[in-house]
């Protein structure tokens, strides 16, 4: 399995965003027979069970991230397929730091993800940043506002989608 480099991943994401919906009709007509897999790990706390049992305080923002990732997968997935990639999200429910560490490591080693998305919850950004740096894959911080992550704890594989506390 080919795992794209950080640069290839960002280029593909940018190309998908620039292409927009205008290229969809022509892309469907000339769809490639064999698509390259592009797996992304989404590591967030979420409510579990049919009754939506809360497992942590961060369940609601975590559930919002999970639902946003599902929406993005459906929208961007079509654009990715037009470029020859099959976008697939691997979700992990992580109510604690330990669960985030186990899930991140499992997704990187067994799931062979090309990127990680997460950091909703205390300490999860630091753990996922370390896992992504060790695996040399991009990590998208969507939930941690801590300024130190953008200063002394800055990492070349971490991209901050969430604004910092200083920005707020």
Helices and strands as residue ranges (DSSP letters): H 6-19, G 21-23, H 24-29, E 36-44, H 59-82, E 85-93, H 97-109, E 115-118, H 124-135, E 138-141, G 147-150, E 158-160
